Amino acid sequence: MIRLHETRTVSAPVAEAFDYAANFENIEDWDPGVVTSSRVGDGPIEVGSAFDLVTVFKGRESDMTYTVTELDRPRRVVLRGEGKLLSAVDTMEFSETTAGTEIRYTADLTFKGIAKIGTLFVRDDLDQLGRDAVDGLKAALD
């Protein structure tokens, strides 16, 4: 497993930051590793809400489905992603600060099958992708 962890402070109020980030339909707007994202179903974002994503890493696209597994608005959301080559657990925690909202983003990535072998060689690239994603979230919420 590879763990990516980044923290950023954004100017948006905590409820606004939470609602935007927890809705993974928005992720294609801020994560350069996501080509497209679409909500499965409708209604409010809640435990069980799902999102179909097309991700890209090193030029290769992959389908993933993320499902909300924990939701404590506006403090914490956890989404589990499943794809052919990768399982992911993305945890976002939000706290109010005098400057706006601190977002702590953790992604636990577990590669499957033959993809496990390559994880040693792409760690730096994955770290950069994580930084770029959280920087994109900050830009979207500032």
C-alpha beads as a LAMMPS data file, in Angstrom:
LAMMPS data file: protein, C-alpha beads

142 atoms
141 bonds

1 atom types
1 bond types

-500.0 500.0 xlo xhi
-500.0 500.0 ylo yhi
-500.0 500.0 zlo zhi

Masses

1 110.0

Atoms # bond

1 1 1 0.000 0.000 0.000
2 1 1 1.106 3.531 -0.741
3 1 1 -0.167 6.389 1.426
4 1 1 -0.329 9.922 0.089
5 1 1 -1.048 12.703 2.572
6 1 1 -1.393 16.409 1.910
7 1 1 -2.812 19.340 3.898
8 1 1 -3.936 22.678 2.477
9 1 1 -5.808 25.686 3.843
10 1 1 -8.429 27.202 1.553
11 1 1 -10.379 30.431 1.883
12 1 1 -13.817 28.811 1.435
13 1 1 -15.940 28.241 4.550
14 1 1 -15.866 24.692 5.904
15 1 1 -19.402 23.689 4.756
16 1 1 -18.756 24.970 1.229
17 1 1 -15.377 23.250 1.018
18 1 1 -16.860 19.992 2.297
19 1 1 -19.841 20.006 -0.058
20 1 1 -17.639 20.694 -3.088
21 1 1 -14.944 18.126 -2.288
22 1 1 -17.313 15.367 -1.102
23 1 1 -19.157 15.509 -4.418
24 1 1 -16.687 13.534 -6.552
25 1 1 -18.572 14.661 -9.651
26 1 1 -16.405 17.793 -9.215
27 1 1 -13.099 15.915 -9.022
28 1 1 -12.350 16.227 -12.736
29 1 1 -12.237 20.003 -12.209
30 1 1 -9.433 19.857 -9.644
31 1 1 -7.568 16.545 -9.939
32 1 1 -5.330 16.317 -13.023
33 1 1 -5.372 12.526 -12.631
34 1 1 -9.104 12.410 -13.454
35 1 1 -10.282 12.719 -17.065
36 1 1 -14.035 12.462 -16.407
37 1 1 -16.320 11.929 -13.458
38 1 1 -20.047 11.329 -13.291
39 1 1 -22.503 10.654 -10.501
40 1 1 -24.269 7.315 -10.423
41 1 1 -27.859 8.123 -9.491
42 1 1 -29.095 11.340 -7.941
43 1 1 -30.248 12.789 -4.647
44 1 1 -28.100 14.092 -1.822
45 1 1 -24.532 12.920 -1.329
46 1 1 -24.716 10.245 1.361
47 1 1 -23.164 6.930 2.344
48 1 1 -23.573 4.716 -0.719
49 1 1 -23.418 7.546 -3.280
50 1 1 -21.220 6.435 -6.183
51 1 1 -19.184 8.108 -8.902
52 1 1 -17.749 6.648 -12.105
53 1 1 -14.330 8.068 -12.971
54 1 1 -11.891 7.714 -15.809
55 1 1 -8.430 8.263 -14.368
56 1 1 -5.113 8.740 -16.139
57 1 1 -1.628 7.936 -14.913
58 1 1 1.462 8.003 -17.103
59 1 1 -0.764 8.258 -20.181
60 1 1 -2.893 5.196 -19.380
61 1 1 -6.598 5.610 -18.739
62 1 1 -8.458 3.401 -16.280
63 1 1 -12.067 3.168 -15.105
64 1 1 -12.779 3.395 -11.385
65 1 1 -15.912 3.601 -9.287
66 1 1 -15.753 5.542 -6.020
67 1 1 -18.372 5.036 -3.324
68 1 1 -18.937 7.161 -0.215
69 1 1 -18.345 4.877 2.781
70 1 1 -18.337 7.475 5.584
71 1 1 -19.929 10.914 5.721
72 1 1 -19.866 13.282 8.682
73 1 1 -20.807 16.648 7.181
74 1 1 -18.897 19.002 7.282
75 1 1 -15.985 17.279 9.020
76 1 1 -15.082 14.046 7.228
77 1 1 -15.804 12.054 4.106
78 1 1 -14.303 8.722 3.044
79 1 1 -14.633 7.287 -0.457
80 1 1 -13.510 3.840 -1.613
81 1 1 -12.392 3.494 -5.215
82 1 1 -12.197 0.242 -7.149
83 1 1 -10.674 -0.371 -10.542
84 1 1 -8.988 -3.232 -12.384
85 1 1 -5.469 -2.209 -11.328
86 1 1 -6.057 -0.269 -8.140
87 1 1 -8.082 0.018 -4.943
88 1 1 -8.079 3.366 -3.188
89 1 1 -9.430 4.844 0.012
90 1 1 -9.592 8.632 -0.055
91 1 1 -10.193 10.386 3.270
92 1 1 -10.805 14.119 3.513
93 1 1 -11.039 15.871 6.861
94 1 1 -12.115 19.503 7.194
95 1 1 -11.665 21.933 10.058
96 1 1 -12.457 25.605 10.377
97 1 1 -9.546 28.013 10.726
98 1 1 -9.288 31.787 10.945
99 1 1 -8.175 31.757 7.288
100 1 1 -11.029 29.492 6.081
101 1 1 -10.800 25.705 6.072
102 1 1 -7.954 23.271 6.579
103 1 1 -8.321 20.163 4.412
104 1 1 -6.349 17.035 5.269
105 1 1 -6.410 14.634 2.329
106 1 1 -5.133 11.071 2.605
107 1 1 -5.181 8.514 -0.201
108 1 1 -4.319 4.893 0.513
109 1 1 -3.532 3.135 -2.768
110 1 1 -3.302 -0.625 -3.176
111 1 1 -2.244 -1.909 -6.569
112 1 1 -3.605 -5.212 -7.837
113 1 1 -2.036 -8.082 -9.757
114 1 1 0.912 -7.290 -11.992
115 1 1 0.556 -3.561 -11.209
116 1 1 1.969 -4.250 -7.712
117 1 1 5.414 -4.793 -9.215
118 1 1 5.639 -1.290 -10.622
119 1 1 4.750 0.577 -7.443
120 1 1 8.380 0.878 -6.401
121 1 1 9.183 2.705 -9.624
122 1 1 6.311 5.210 -9.609
123 1 1 6.229 6.356 -5.984
124 1 1 7.615 9.819 -6.773
125 1 1 5.136 10.230 -9.636
126 1 1 2.256 9.254 -7.360
127 1 1 3.421 11.693 -4.682
128 1 1 3.485 14.466 -7.295
129 1 1 0.033 13.511 -8.568
130 1 1 -1.284 13.732 -5.003
131 1 1 0.277 17.163 -4.496
132 1 1 -1.126 18.369 -7.820
133 1 1 -4.609 17.117 -6.926
134 1 1 -4.692 18.897 -3.565
135 1 1 -3.226 22.038 -5.128
136 1 1 -6.061 21.866 -7.666
137 1 1 -8.610 21.534 -4.868
138 1 1 -7.088 24.554 -3.146
139 1 1 -7.265 26.592 -6.361
140 1 1 -10.919 25.610 -6.837
141 1 1 -11.843 26.673 -3.284
142 1 1 -9.822 29.907 -2.999

Bonds

1 1 1 2
2 1 2 3
3 1 3 4
4 1 4 5
5 1 5 6
6 1 6 7
7 1 7 8
8 1 8 9
9 1 9 10
10 1 10 11
11 1 11 12
12 1 12 13
13 1 13 14
14 1 14 15
15 1 15 16
16 1 16 17
17 1 17 18
18 1 18 19
19 1 19 20
20 1 20 21
21 1 21 22
22 1 22 23
23 1 23 24
24 1 24 25
25 1 25 26
26 1 26 27
27 1 27 28
28 1 28 29
29 1 29 30
30 1 30 31
31 1 31 32
32 1 32 33
33 1 33 34
34 1 34 35
35 1 35 36
36 1 36 37
37 1 37 38
38 1 38 39
39 1 39 40
40 1 40 41
41 1 41 42
42 1 42 43
43 1 43 44
44 1 44 45
45 1 45 46
46 1 46 47
47 1 47 48
48 1 48 49
49 1 49 50
50 1 50 51
51 1 51 52
52 1 52 53
53 1 53 54
54 1 54 55
55 1 55 56
56 1 56 57
57 1 57 58
58 1 58 59
59 1 59 60
60 1 60 61
61 1 61 62
62 1 62 63
63 1 63 64
64 1 64 65
65 1 65 66
66 1 66 67
67 1 67 68
68 1 68 69
69 1 69 70
70 1 70 71
71 1 71 72
72 1 72 73
73 1 73 74
74 1 74 75
75 1 75 76
76 1 76 77
77 1 77 78
78 1 78 79
79 1 79 80
80 1 80 81
81 1 81 82
82 1 82 83
83 1 83 84
84 1 84 85
85 1 85 86
86 1 86 87
87 1 87 88
88 1 88 89
89 1 89 90
90 1 90 91
91 1 91 92
92 1 92 93
93 1 93 94
94 1 94 95
95 1 95 96
96 1 96 97
97 1 97 98
98 1 98 99
99 1 99 100
100 1 100 101
101 1 101 102
102 1 102 103
103 1 103 104
104 1 104 105
105 1 105 106
106 1 106 107
107 1 107 108
108 1 108 109
109 1 109 110
110 1 110 111
111 1 111 112
112 1 112 113
113 1 113 114
114 1 114 115
115 1 115 116
116 1 116 117
117 1 117 118
118 1 118 119
119 1 119 120
120 1 120 121
121 1 121 122
122 1 122 123
123 1 123 124
124 1 124 125
125 1 125 126
126 1 126 127
127 1 127 128
128 1 128 129
129 1 129 130
130 1 130 131
131 1 131 132
132 1 132 133
133 1 133 134
134 1 134 135
135 1 135 136
136 1 136 137
137 1 137 138
138 1 138 139
139 1 139 140
140 1 140 141
141 1 141 142
